[in-house]
Amino acid sequence: MDRHFVYVTADAGYGSEPNYDYVLKTCFSIPLIPYTMYLKELSRRYRNDMTKRQNWLYEEALDRYTDNHGIRFYHKSEYDRHDKVGYTRHFIAYQAEQRDDPEGYHWSTTRAGRQRQISVNPHWEKQKAFIRSQLDDEAAKTVFAQRKIEVEPVFGNLKANLDFHRASVRGLPAVTNEVGIALMAGNIGKLAKLTAQYPELMAKMIRWQLCLCALKLKKTPDPIQNERRPNISEIIWKFDRLYFETENYVSASLRQNLWAYDQVRSSPLL
């Protein structure tokens, strides 16, 4: 997309360290994407479980962790891990202190007699803290809740109403065409419901489509060298936005709620 968005939302399957970096550093947006353990970490049982490293006492000045048995873990070494796509993760290894008393020796060593170690990814921990703070914000909560209203019903409509559970063809081009037909059927169904309740909507959409067709630029046989190519998508989007505002249209998210359309249809501008 060649436009800037304040938020980028997705489900927990996309909550990963490289995805967060991409949204923040490349898209310059705020990721409203929970990580896999987000809901579990919010539970009371998890927060009260002192066997979890996230619940241990961490002393930043001394850079050490203390577990629920009083065993201290000190900074030992740092290392990097590279995944198959080339992304690098930085880890810090902490090793348990050596204890001579029987109980301390039991909790500071493994069954094989080696000193216990833990690995911490500081960058990932900061990302998770940032995501938790964003998902706790009231404005961000509203945006994230809208994703469930706008995105999830599409899959439910395809599966439950259109009985489309899997592709019946093979090959990427064939599957792309079949999924496109299924999505088109879903869009036509939604359009039929809207136009049945709001007859004037179809007339405005036809006028809007005719205006978009008039904007198509003619191809020149000899393009001028060193001339900047016009951004067709940006032109269409700007005209689309202007036309929708002047014709009292509403955004796609509001059109799904008919009562919202009733509230704004009388307003000169959105």
N, C-alpha and C positions, 0 to 999 in steps of 0.2 A: 504494500500500500504506500502511495506517495503522499499520504496525509498524516498529520500528527494526532495521536490519541492520548488522552490523559491516562486512561486505564487500559490494560490488556487482561482479559479474564479467560480462564480455562479451568478445567477440573483438576483434581489432584494428580492425575496421571502425567501432567506436564510440569509438575512442581519439582524442578531439578536445578542444580547449581548452574549448569551452562544455559538453561532457559532463562533463569533470572538475570544472568549477566547480559544475555542478548536483549531482553526487553528493556533493561535499564540503560545499557551503554550504546546499543544500536538503534532501538526504537525510541529512546528517551521517554519512556512511559513508566507507569507504576504497575508492576505485575500483581494482579489480584488472583493469584494462583496458589491455593493451599498445597503444601507438600503432603506426602503420603501419611506421615504420622501426626498431622496437625490436629485432627479431631481427637485422636487417642491421647495426645499430650495434654489436651485441655480437660480430660476426665479427672475426677477427684482421685480415683484409684491410682492412676499413673503419677499424679503429682505427689501422692503420699508414699509412693514406692521408693524407698531410699536405696534400693539396689540399682536403680537407674543412674547412670553417670550424670545426666542432666540435672538431677536433684542433689548432687554432692555439693559440698562447700568449696568454692573456688576463691582463692586469695590472689588477686591480680598483682599486688606488690611483690609477693613471693613466687608467683607463677606456679602454684601447686594446687592439687585437688586433695580433699579429705573425704573418704567414703564413710559409710554408716558404721563401720567398725573402728574408726579412728585411724585407719592406715593412710598415710600421706603419700601422694604420688608427685614426684618431682620431674621437672623438665629433663629429658634425656637426649633426644635428637630430633631432627626434622628431615622429612623426605617428601618426594613427589610421586604421584601416581598418574599414569597416562592411560586414558581409555582408548577404545578402538577408533574413535573419530578424531583423536588427537587433543582432546581437552585435558588440561593439567590441573590436578587437585593437590593442594599443599596440606600436609599433615604434620602434627607435632606429637611425638611419642612421649608419654609420661610413664615412669617406672616407680613401682612401690618401694618404699624404704625398707631396709633390712632390719628385722626385729629378731631379738634373741629369746624373748619370752615365748613359751609354747603357744599361747593364744595368738600373739602378734605374728609369730612365724606361720601359723596356720592360715591366717587371713591375708598375709602379704605374699604368699607363694602359691603356685599352682600345684596340681596333684603330682606333676613330674618333678617338683622341687625347684622350679625356676621362679624368678621374681615376676609378679604380675605386671602387666603393661596395659595401657589404654592409648588409643589414638584419637586425636581431636582435630577436626578441620575448622580452623577459626573463621575462615571466610564463609563457610556453610552455616556456622552458628550465627554469624552476624546477619546473613540473609534470612534465616528462619526467624530471628528476632524482628527484623524489619517487616516480614510478611505478617507476623502475628499482630504487630502494631497497626498495619494497614487494614487487616481484616477486622480489627476491633473498632475502626473508625466508623461512625454512623453513616457518613456520606458514601464511603466505600462499601459498606454493607448493603446499601440500597442498590448500588451498581452491580455488585456480585449476585444479589438476589434476582436482579433482572435477567441475568444469564440463564437461570433456571426456567424463567418464564418464556424467553425468546428462543432458546436453543433446544432444550430437552424435549418440548412438545413436538418438534419436527421429527425426532427419532421415534417417539411414541406414536405419532400419526402414521408414519410409514409402516411400523410393525403391526399396530393394532387395527387401524382402519383400512390400510391398503394391503395388509398381509404381505409386506415385503420384508423378508427376514434374511435373505441371502441372494446373491446373484445367480442367475441361471445360465450364464455364459462364461466363457474363459477368455483371457487376454485383456490387457489394460484398455485398449480402444473400445472393445465390446462392452466391458464392465462400465466404462465411463458413460457410454451411450445409455445403457440400461438404468444406471443410477440417475442420469439426467432426466430420463423419461419419468421415473418415479418422483423426483423432486418437482418436475413440471406438473404432474398430476396433483401433488399436494398444494402447489401454488394456485392452480386453477380452482381447486376446491375452496380455498380460503377466499379467492377473488369472487367466486360465485356467492358465498355467504355475505360478503361485504356489499356487493352490488345489489343483492336482493333487498337489503335493508336500506341502502343509500343509493338510489338510482342515479343521482347526479354524479356519483364517483366515477362511473364508467365513462361518461361524457368528458369529464375533466382529464381522465387518463388518456383518452384517445387524442385530445388536443395536445396534451403534453408529449405524447409519442410523435405526433406530427411535427411539433416544434423541434424535437431532437433530431428527427430525420432531416430537417432543413438545415441543421448545423453541420452536416457532414461536408468535409472539405473535398474539393475536386483534386484528383491526382494530376500533378504536372509531369509531362514526359521528361523534362530536363530539370531536375532539382538544382537549385542554386547552391553552389559550394559554400562551405563555412557558414551556412545559415542555420540557426537554431531550429530544431524540429519542434513544432507546436505540441504542447501537452494536451492531447485530445481528451484524455480522461479528466484532467483538471477543468477543461472548458465545459465538458458535459456536466460535471458535478456542480460547478458554480451556477450554470444555467438551471440545472435541476433544482438547486436550493432556492434560487431566486423565484422560479416559477411556483414552487410549492408554497413559499411564503406569501406571494401575492395572490395565489388562488386558495388560500386558507387550508392548505394541506397540512397533515401532521406527519410526524416521523413514523418509521415502521413499528417501533416499540409501542407507540401510542395507538396506532391503528389496530393493534391486536386487542386493545381494550375499548370496546365500543362506547362505554360510558365516558371515557376520556375524550373521544372524538366529539361527543355531544357538547362537552364543555368548551372546546376550543374552536369549534366550527364557526362560531359567530364572531371570533376575534379577527381583526384585520391582519395582524401579524402573529406568528407563533411566539 
